[in-house]
Amino acid sequence: MTVAQTENLNIIAQDDMPSPAQIKGDLPLSENASKTVIEGRQALQAILDREDPRLFVVVGPCSIHDPIAGLDYAKRLKALADEVSDTLMLVMRVYFEKPRTSTGWKGYINDPYMDDSFRIDEGMAKARQFLIDVNEIGLPAATEALDPIAPQYYGDLISWTAIGARTSESQTHREMASGLSTPVGFKNTTDGSLDAAINGIKSAGNPHSFLGINAQGRSAILRTRGNRYGHVVLRGGAGRPNYDTVSVNLAEQALEKAGVAKNIVIDCSHANSWKNPEYQPLVMRDMAHQIREGNRSIVGAMIESFIEAGNQKIPADLSELKYGCSVTDACVSWDTTVDMLRQTRDMLRDAMPKRTSMA
């Protein structure tokens, strides 16, 4: 009697993937990059602990698709970060994984050549190299944790992590967040609800044990101590923004009721700007005005920004791609980014130092 096959019925291939240790061995963390990561995390923790009065801003492309343009942007951002560092702490948005509502390009790690070849092994190495390059110039990096295995490959190069609107209520991502070495921002869900984000913060703050992989790529039981630097990211939802004074006040009340720190990050993009990048400066200005008027819960902001404004579709002939222009969500231009951050710095320079004495 022949036993019928009961597994892998829809698997057509299984390609070997280098272990985290192999990729880290080929692309080791340098002394300069390590210093950037550690100092970036410490600064973010100090802001969340109200020991540093500055506002942190996660700013950069919706997604990385061209490492040359990405590093060009990073070098510009590093110079701007130094300029505004008395009031703002800038962290570069470096997103390699893109959650898709249905179908579409899944990001630099999954498909680095943008041709559906899905060379994840090469994408992972390229992503790690890009993060090394960004940290080497002294600019801390932020990313979204989507695949629970990916942090084993490049988590040592990240200073801030987002859990996205689609995954804030995922138990897998809450467990992962509890073991990450960075502060973690949980976004409200796409329907605008804060419940999942707040529950995510509480869950990630506790110890967990779950299935994962170790540095050698072997299955392992990961046991975490919990991450006390979880916080909420307001990104709007259900057809309306939630960065306004009333929404922020309601979020403060919800956080206080849940017994978690009243730390709020305002995402200037997504539903808060109706996915229109032209509105991002308006969101940023409103947020800065709230802080000037005495708000003490807003600790950070997010901006989707690249060299060129807008976005573009991925052409069949990749040589036709416009340099420095997003292939996912539309971004504000570099010039607009400079104006946004300089104006915010000017608005907040006198207001921010007062926060530590009032906290």
C-alpha positions as a LaTeX table, in Angstrom:
\begin{tabular}{lrrr}
\hline
Residue & $x$ (\AA) & $y$ (\AA) & $z$ (\AA) \\
\hline
Met1 & 0.00 & 0.00 & 0.00 \\
Thr2 & 1.40 & 3.40 & $-1.02$ \\
Val3 & 1.12 & 6.23 & 1.51 \\
Ala4 & $-0.28$ & 9.36 & $-0.10$ \\
Gln5 & 1.79 & 12.52 & 0.10 \\
Thr6 & 0.31 & 14.93 & 2.62 \\
Glu7 & 2.78 & 17.85 & 2.69 \\
Asn8 & 4.37 & 20.36 & 0.34 \\
Leu9 & 1.50 & 19.95 & $-2.09$ \\
Asn10 & 1.80 & 23.58 & $-3.19$ \\
Ile11 & 5.58 & 23.93 & $-2.82$ \\
Ile12 & 7.40 & 23.85 & $-6.16$ \\
Ala13 & 10.95 & 24.47 & $-4.87$ \\
Gln14 & 12.99 & 24.94 & $-1.71$ \\
Asp15 & 16.18 & 26.95 & $-2.17$ \\
Asp16 & 18.87 & 27.06 & 0.52 \\
Met17 & 19.23 & 30.35 & 2.40 \\
Pro18 & 22.52 & 31.40 & 4.05 \\
Ser19 & 22.29 & 31.49 & 7.83 \\
Pro20 & 22.35 & 34.82 & 9.71 \\
Ala21 & 25.85 & 33.93 & 10.92 \\
Gln22 & 27.05 & 33.40 & 7.34 \\
Ile23 & 25.75 & 36.72 & 6.08 \\
Lys24 & 27.00 & 38.57 & 9.17 \\
Gly25 & 30.38 & 36.89 & 8.71 \\
Asp26 & 30.57 & 38.13 & 5.12 \\
Leu27 & 29.29 & 41.60 & 6.09 \\
Pro28 & 30.42 & 42.23 & 9.68 \\
Leu29 & 29.35 & 45.13 & 11.85 \\
Ser30 & 32.14 & 47.72 & 11.83 \\
Glu31 & 33.25 & 49.81 & 14.80 \\
Asn32 & 31.80 & 53.00 & 13.31 \\
Ala33 & 28.47 & 51.37 & 12.45 \\
Ser34 & 28.22 & 49.79 & 15.90 \\
Lys35 & 28.81 & 53.19 & 17.52 \\
Thr36 & 26.02 & 54.74 & 15.42 \\
Val37 & 23.55 & 51.99 & 16.33 \\
Ile38 & 24.29 & 52.13 & 20.05 \\
Glu39 & 24.19 & 55.92 & 20.25 \\
Gly40 & 21.01 & 56.01 & 18.16 \\
Arg41 & 19.21 & 53.56 & 20.42 \\
Gln42 & 20.40 & 55.34 & 23.55 \\
Ala43 & 19.18 & 58.71 & 22.24 \\
Leu44 & 15.77 & 57.27 & 21.36 \\
Gln45 & 15.45 & 55.63 & 24.77 \\
Ala46 & 16.38 & 58.92 & 26.45 \\
Ile47 & 13.68 & 60.73 & 24.46 \\
Leu48 & 11.08 & 58.11 & 25.43 \\
Asp49 & 12.24 & 58.30 & 29.07 \\
Arg50 & 11.93 & 62.13 & 28.92 \\
Glu51 & 15.62 & 62.56 & 29.70 \\
Asp52 & 16.25 & 64.11 & 26.25 \\
Pro53 & 13.79 & 66.87 & 25.30 \\
Arg54 & 14.28 & 66.56 & 21.54 \\
Leu55 & 11.74 & 65.26 & 19.04 \\
Phe56 & 12.85 & 62.25 & 17.00 \\
Val57 & 11.90 & 62.13 & 13.33 \\
Val58 & 11.96 & 58.95 & 11.23 \\
Val59 & 12.38 & 60.27 & 7.71 \\
Gly60 & 13.21 & 58.68 & 4.38 \\
Pro61 & 11.87 & 56.83 & 1.33 \\
Cys62 & 8.71 & 54.76 & 1.54 \\
Ser63 & 10.93 & 51.86 & 0.49 \\
Ile64 & 14.51 & 51.28 & $-0.63$ \\
His65 & 14.79 & 50.05 & $-4.22$ \\
Asp66 & 17.99 & 51.71 & $-5.45$ \\
Pro67 & 20.89 & 51.62 & $-2.97$ \\
Ile68 & 22.81 & 54.30 & $-4.87$ \\
Ala69 & 19.97 & 56.81 & $-4.63$ \\
Gly70 & 19.29 & 55.64 & $-1.09$ \\
Leu71 & 22.85 & 56.36 & 0.03 \\
Asp72 & 22.80 & 59.70 & $-1.80$ \\
Tyr73 & 19.72 & 60.56 & 0.28 \\
Ala74 & 21.39 & 59.29 & 3.47 \\
Lys75 & 24.41 & 61.55 & 3.01 \\
Arg76 & 22.15 & 64.57 & 2.53 \\
Leu77 & 20.13 & 63.59 & 5.59 \\
Lys78 & 23.24 & 63.19 & 7.74 \\
Ala79 & 24.26 & 66.79 & 7.00 \\
Leu80 & 20.75 & 68.01 & 7.83 \\
Ala81 & 20.65 & 65.87 & 10.99 \\
Asp82 & 23.80 & 67.60 & 12.26 \\
Glu83 & 22.29 & 71.00 & 11.48 \\
Val84 & 19.07 & 70.47 & 13.47 \\
Ser85 & 20.46 & 68.19 & 16.19 \\
Asp86 & 19.88 & 70.67 & 18.99 \\
Thr87 & 16.11 & 70.18 & 18.63 \\
Leu88 & 15.49 & 67.15 & 16.40 \\
Met89 & 17.01 & 63.68 & 16.31 \\
Leu90 & 16.81 & 62.34 & 12.75 \\
Val91 & 16.64 & 58.62 & 11.99 \\
Met92 & 16.61 & 57.41 & 8.39 \\
Arg93 & 13.63 & 55.36 & 7.31 \\
Val94 & 15.09 & 52.22 & 5.68 \\
Tyr95 & 12.22 & 49.93 & 4.69 \\
Phe96 & 13.09 & 46.73 & 2.83 \\
Glu97 & 9.84 & 44.78 & 3.22 \\
Lys98 & 6.52 & 46.03 & 1.87 \\
Pro99 & 3.24 & 44.52 & 3.07 \\
Arg100 & 0.86 & 44.41 & 0.11 \\
Thr101 & $-2.91$ & 44.73 & 0.28 \\
Ser102 & $-3.16$ & 42.22 & $-2.58$ \\
Thr103 & $-0.22$ & 41.98 & $-4.98$ \\
Gly104 & 2.78 & 44.09 & $-5.97$ \\
Trp105 & 6.51 & 44.42 & $-5.45$ \\
Lys106 & 7.31 & 43.02 & $-2.02$ \\
Gly107 & 10.47 & 44.98 & $-1.42$ \\
Tyr108 & 14.24 & 44.99 & $-1.79$ \\
Ile109 & 14.90 & 41.86 & 0.26 \\
Asn110 & 12.29 & 39.71 & $-1.47$ \\
Asp111 & 12.96 & 40.89 & $-5.02$ \\
Pro112 & 16.14 & 43.01 & $-5.21$ \\
Tyr113 & 16.25 & 42.95 & $-9.01$ \\
Met114 & 12.57 & 43.93 & $-9.36$ \\
Asp115 & 12.02 & 41.22 & $-11.95$ \\
Asp116 & 10.13 & 38.54 & $-9.98$ \\
Ser117 & 13.32 & 36.46 & $-9.62$ \\
Phe118 & 12.93 & 36.63 & $-5.82$ \\
Arg119 & 16.61 & 36.25 & $-4.98$ \\
Ile120 & 15.97 & 36.61 & $-1.27$ \\
Asp121 & 19.46 & 35.34 & $-0.44$ \\
Glu122 & 21.06 & 38.17 & $-2.41$ \\
Gly123 & 18.45 & 40.69 & $-1.29$ \\
Met124 & 19.23 & 39.98 & 2.36 \\
Ala125 & 22.95 & 40.52 & 1.80 \\
Lys126 & 22.34 & 43.71 & $-0.20$ \\
Ala127 & 20.02 & 45.02 & 2.52 \\
Arg128 & 22.62 & 44.39 & 5.21 \\
Gln129 & 25.30 & 46.12 & 3.16 \\
Phe130 & 23.06 & 49.15 & 2.69 \\
Leu131 & 22.43 & 49.38 & 6.43 \\
Ile132 & 26.16 & 49.15 & 7.11 \\
Asp133 & 26.76 & 52.01 & 4.66 \\
Val134 & 24.08 & 54.21 & 6.28 \\
Asn135 & 25.36 & 53.57 & 9.81 \\
Glu136 & 28.97 & 54.08 & 8.68 \\
Ile137 & 28.23 & 57.72 & 7.89 \\
Gly138 & 26.81 & 58.20 & 11.39 \\
Leu139 & 23.10 & 58.08 & 10.59 \\
Pro140 & 20.91 & 55.70 & 12.65 \\
Ala141 & 18.37 & 53.60 & 10.75 \\
Ala142 & 14.73 & 52.64 & 11.27 \\
Thr143 & 12.74 & 49.87 & 9.61 \\
Glu144 & 9.45 & 47.97 & 9.74 \\
Ala145 & 9.65 & 44.46 & 11.16 \\
Leu146 & 7.50 & 42.34 & 8.88 \\
Asp147 & 9.14 & 38.92 & 8.47 \\
Pro148 & 9.89 & 37.44 & 11.91 \\
Ile149 & 13.10 & 35.81 & 10.67 \\
Ala150 & 14.62 & 38.92 & 9.04 \\
Pro151 & 15.79 & 40.66 & 12.26 \\
Gln152 & 18.25 & 37.82 & 12.82 \\
Tyr153 & 20.02 & 38.99 & 9.65 \\
Tyr154 & 20.20 & 42.74 & 10.16 \\
Gly155 & 18.64 & 43.65 & 13.52 \\
Asp156 & 22.07 & 44.61 & 14.86 \\
Leu157 & 22.03 & 47.58 & 12.47 \\
Ile158 & 18.62 & 49.02 & 13.42 \\
Ser159 & 17.95 & 51.77 & 15.98 \\
Trp160 & 14.13 & 52.03 & 15.77 \\
Thr161 & 11.49 & 49.56 & 14.60 \\
Ala162 & 7.89 & 49.95 & 13.48 \\
Ile163 & 5.17 & 47.34 & 13.70 \\
Gly164 & 2.81 & 48.22 & 10.89 \\
Ala165 & $-0.92$ & 48.88 & 10.85 \\
Arg166 & $-1.62$ & 45.46 & 9.34 \\
Thr167 & 0.47 & 43.56 & 11.91 \\
Ser168 & $-0.03$ & 45.44 & 15.20 \\
Glu169 & $-2.61$ & 42.88 & 16.30 \\
Ser170 & $-0.49$ & 39.91 & 15.20 \\
Gln171 & 0.68 & 37.75 & 18.11 \\
Thr172 & 3.76 & 36.77 & 16.08 \\
His173 & 4.82 & 40.40 & 15.74 \\
Arg174 & 4.11 & 41.21 & 19.38 \\
Glu175 & 6.32 & 38.30 & 20.41 \\
Met176 & 9.03 & 39.44 & 18.00 \\
Ala177 & 8.81 & 43.02 & 19.31 \\
Ser178 & 9.31 & 41.77 & 22.87 \\
Gly179 & 12.75 & 40.52 & 21.89 \\
Leu180 & 13.93 & 43.33 & 19.60 \\
Ser181 & 16.87 & 45.42 & 20.81 \\
Thr182 & 15.29 & 48.70 & 19.65 \\
Pro183 & 12.40 & 50.91 & 20.75 \\
Val184 & 9.29 & 49.76 & 18.86 \\
Gly185 & 6.44 & 51.89 & 17.53 \\
Phe186 & 3.07 & 50.14 & 17.11 \\
Lys187 & 0.83 & 51.77 & 14.52 \\
Asn188 & $-2.92$ & 52.03 & 14.94 \\
Thr189 & $-4.78$ & 49.69 & 12.59 \\
Thr190 & $-6.00$ & 50.72 & 9.13 \\
Asp191 & $-9.51$ & 51.26 & 10.51 \\
Gly192 & $-8.12$ & 53.89 & 12.89 \\
Ser193 & $-8.48$ & 51.84 & 16.07 \\
Leu194 & $-5.88$ & 52.26 & 18.82 \\
Asp195 & $-6.79$ & 49.08 & 20.69 \\
Ala196 & $-4.47$ & 46.76 & 18.78 \\
Ala197 & $-1.51$ & 49.12 & 19.10 \\
Ile198 & $-2.00$ & 49.60 & 22.84 \\
Asn199 & $-2.47$ & 45.87 & 23.39 \\
Gly200 & 0.65 & 45.33 & 21.30 \\
Ile201 & 2.65 & 47.68 & 23.54 \\
Lys202 & 1.45 & 45.85 & 26.65 \\
Ser203 & 2.10 & 42.41 & 25.17 \\
Ala204 & 5.58 & 43.28 & 23.88 \\
Gly205 & 6.50 & 44.66 & 27.30 \\
Asn206 & 6.22 & 41.18 & 28.79 \\
Pro207 & 8.42 & 38.08 & 28.41 \\
His208 & 7.55 & 35.60 & 25.66 \\
Ser209 & 8.75 & 32.22 & 24.42 \\
Phe210 & 8.23 & 31.33 & 20.77 \\
Leu211 & 9.62 & 29.45 & 17.79 \\
Gly212 & 12.31 & 31.15 & 15.72 \\
Ile213 & 15.79 & 30.61 & 14.35 \\
Asn214 & 19.23 & 31.13 & 15.86 \\
Ala215 & 22.37 & 32.60 & 14.27 \\
Gln216 & 23.16 & 29.27 & 12.63 \\
Gly217 & 19.73 & 29.17 & 10.99 \\
Arg218 & 18.49 & 26.30 & 13.13 \\
Ser219 & 15.04 & 26.23 & 14.70 \\
Ala220 & 15.20 & 27.51 & 18.26 \\
Ile221 & 12.94 & 28.43 & 21.16 \\
Leu222 & 13.47 & 32.15 & 21.65 \\
Arg223 & 12.83 & 33.44 & 25.16 \\
Thr224 & 12.57 & 37.21 & 25.66 \\
Arg225 & 12.63 & 39.53 & 28.67 \\
Gly226 & 10.14 & 41.99 & 27.16 \\
Asn227 & 10.66 & 45.40 & 25.56 \\
Arg228 & 9.77 & 48.39 & 27.74 \\
Tyr229 & 10.19 & 50.90 & 24.92 \\
Gly230 & 6.97 & 50.23 & 23.04 \\
His231 & 4.96 & 53.29 & 22.01 \\
Val232 & 2.06 & 54.20 & 19.73 \\
Val233 & 2.22 & 55.64 & 16.21 \\
Leu234 & $-0.83$ & 57.56 & 15.00 \\
Arg235 & $-1.15$ & 57.12 & 11.23 \\
Gly236 & $-4.86$ & 57.83 & 10.69 \\
Gly237 & $-7.36$ & 55.36 & 9.30 \\
Ala238 & $-10.91$ & 54.70 & 8.16 \\
Gly239 & $-10.85$ & 57.71 & 5.89 \\
Arg240 & $-9.79$ & 60.27 & 8.49 \\
Pro241 & $-6.60$ & 61.55 & 10.13 \\
Asn242 & $-5.83$ & 61.30 & 13.85 \\
Tyr243 & $-3.01$ & 63.79 & 14.35 \\
Asp244 & $-5.31$ & 66.63 & 15.50 \\
Thr245 & $-5.48$ & 67.89 & 19.09 \\
Val246 & $-8.66$ & 65.98 & 19.93 \\
Ser247 & $-7.33$ & 62.69 & 18.53 \\
Val248 & $-4.04$ & 63.09 & 20.37 \\
Asn249 & $-5.87$ & 63.85 & 23.62 \\
Leu250 & $-8.04$ & 60.75 & 23.19 \\
Ala251 & $-4.91$ & 58.68 & 22.55 \\
Glu252 & $-3.34$ & 60.07 & 25.73 \\
Gln253 & $-6.40$ & 59.05 & 27.72 \\
Ala254 & $-6.36$ & 55.56 & 26.22 \\
Leu255 & $-2.67$ & 55.10 & 26.99 \\
Glu256 & $-3.13$ & 56.32 & 30.56 \\
Lys257 & $-6.09$ & 54.00 & 31.08 \\
Ala258 & $-4.00$ & 51.07 & 29.81 \\
Gly259 & $-1.20$ & 51.94 & 32.20 \\
Val260 & 1.45 & 52.52 & 29.54 \\
Ala261 & 3.65 & 55.56 & 28.94 \\
Lys262 & 2.03 & 58.46 & 27.11 \\
Asn263 & 4.52 & 58.43 & 24.23 \\
Ile264 & 3.02 & 59.27 & 20.83 \\
Val265 & 4.57 & 59.44 & 17.38 \\
Ile266 & 2.73 & 61.24 & 14.56 \\
Asp267 & 3.01 & 59.67 & 11.11 \\
Cys268 & 2.68 & 62.58 & 8.67 \\
Ser269 & 1.95 & 60.22 & 5.79 \\
His270 & $-0.59$ & 57.45 & 5.14 \\
Ala271 & $-4.15$ & 58.25 & 6.19 \\
Asn272 & $-3.02$ & 61.34 & 8.10 \\
Ser273 & $-2.24$ & 62.96 & 4.76 \\
Trp274 & $-4.83$ & 61.04 & 2.72 \\
Lys275 & $-1.75$ & 59.53 & 0.99 \\
Asn276 & $-1.14$ & 62.91 & $-0.63$ \\
Pro277 & 2.47 & 63.95 & 0.11 \\
Glu278 & 1.57 & 67.62 & $-0.35$ \\
Tyr279 & $-0.28$ & 67.43 & 2.98 \\
Gln280 & 2.64 & 66.07 & 4.99 \\
Pro281 & 4.06 & 69.55 & 5.75 \\
Leu282 & 0.62 & 70.60 & 7.05 \\
Val283 & 0.52 & 67.62 & 9.41 \\
Met284 & 4.05 & 68.38 & 10.63 \\
Arg285 & 3.19 & 72.04 & 11.24 \\
Asp286 & 0.03 & 71.15 & 13.17 \\
Met287 & 1.98 & 68.70 & 15.32 \\
Ala288 & 4.67 & 71.29 & 16.08 \\
His289 & 1.98 & 73.81 & 16.99 \\
Gln290 & 0.51 & 71.34 & 19.51 \\
Ile291 & 3.92 & 70.96 & 21.14 \\
Arg292 & 4.39 & 74.75 & 21.28 \\
Glu293 & 1.01 & 74.99 & 22.96 \\
Gly294 & 2.16 & 72.64 & 25.72 \\
Asn295 & 1.66 & 69.07 & 24.51 \\
Arg296 & 4.13 & 66.73 & 26.23 \\
Ser297 & 3.07 & 63.33 & 24.84 \\
Ile298 & 4.24 & 63.77 & 21.23 \\
Val299 & 7.81 & 62.48 & 21.15 \\
Gly300 & 8.33 & 61.72 & 17.47 \\
Ala301 & 7.19 & 62.05 & 13.88 \\
Met302 & 7.46 & 60.11 & 10.63 \\
Ile303 & 7.89 & 61.53 & 7.11 \\
Glu304 & 7.94 & 59.72 & 3.75 \\
Ser305 & 10.57 & 61.58 & 1.78 \\
Phe306 & 12.94 & 60.98 & $-1.13$ \\
Ile307 & 15.06 & 63.02 & $-3.52$ \\
Glu308 & 12.23 & 63.58 & $-6.01$ \\
Ala309 & 8.57 & 64.18 & $-5.15$ \\
Gly310 & 5.80 & 61.70 & $-5.89$ \\
Asn311 & 6.18 & 58.10 & $-7.00$ \\
Gln312 & 6.45 & 56.00 & $-10.15$ \\
Lys313 & 5.39 & 52.62 & $-11.46$ \\
Ile314 & 8.05 & 49.97 & $-11.98$ \\
Pro315 & 8.67 & 49.84 & $-15.76$ \\
Ala316 & 9.51 & 46.70 & $-17.72$ \\
Asp317 & 12.79 & 48.37 & $-18.66$ \\
Leu318 & 14.37 & 49.29 & $-15.31$ \\
Ser319 & 16.71 & 51.75 & $-17.03$ \\
Glu320 & 13.65 & 53.98 & $-17.37$ \\
Leu321 & 13.30 & 54.37 & $-13.60$ \\
Lys322 & 13.48 & 57.99 & $-12.47$ \\
Tyr323 & 16.41 & 58.49 & $-10.09$ \\
Gly324 & 15.51 & 59.12 & $-6.47$ \\
Cys325 & 11.75 & 58.66 & $-6.92$ \\
Ser326 & 9.69 & 56.18 & $-4.88$ \\
Val327 & 8.27 & 53.03 & $-6.47$ \\
Thr328 & 5.78 & 52.55 & $-3.64$ \\
Asp329 & 3.96 & 55.36 & $-1.76$ \\
Ala330 & 4.42 & 58.93 & $-2.94$ \\
Cys331 & 6.99 & 61.01 & $-1.03$ \\
Val332 & 7.79 & 64.66 & $-0.50$ \\
Ser333 & 10.88 & 65.93 & $-2.30$ \\
Trp334 & 14.25 & 66.55 & $-0.68$ \\
Asp335 & 13.76 & 70.31 & $-0.86$ \\
Thr336 & 10.39 & 70.01 & 0.88 \\
Thr337 & 11.96 & 67.75 & 3.51 \\
Val338 & 14.62 & 70.34 & 4.28 \\
Asp339 & 11.95 & 73.05 & 4.62 \\
Met340 & 9.78 & 70.83 & 6.88 \\
Leu341 & 12.60 & 69.96 & 9.25 \\
Arg342 & 14.11 & 73.43 & 9.41 \\
Gln343 & 10.70 & 75.00 & 10.05 \\
Thr344 & 9.93 & 72.42 & 12.74 \\
Arg345 & 13.28 & 73.07 & 14.37 \\
Asp346 & 12.63 & 76.80 & 14.35 \\
Met347 & 9.14 & 76.33 & 15.83 \\
Leu348 & 10.33 & 74.01 & 18.60 \\
Arg349 & 13.80 & 75.26 & 19.49 \\
Asp350 & 12.56 & 77.27 & 22.47 \\
Ala351 & 9.73 & 74.90 & 23.45 \\
Met352 & 11.56 & 71.58 & 23.68 \\
Pro353 & 13.99 & 72.30 & 26.57 \\
Lys354 & 11.03 & 73.03 & 28.86 \\
Arg355 & 9.73 & 69.47 & 28.51 \\
Thr356 & 12.24 & 67.71 & 30.77 \\
Ser357 & 11.50 & 70.03 & 33.68 \\
Met358 & 7.73 & 69.51 & 33.23 \\
Ala359 & 7.76 & 65.72 & 32.68 \\
\hline
\end{tabular}
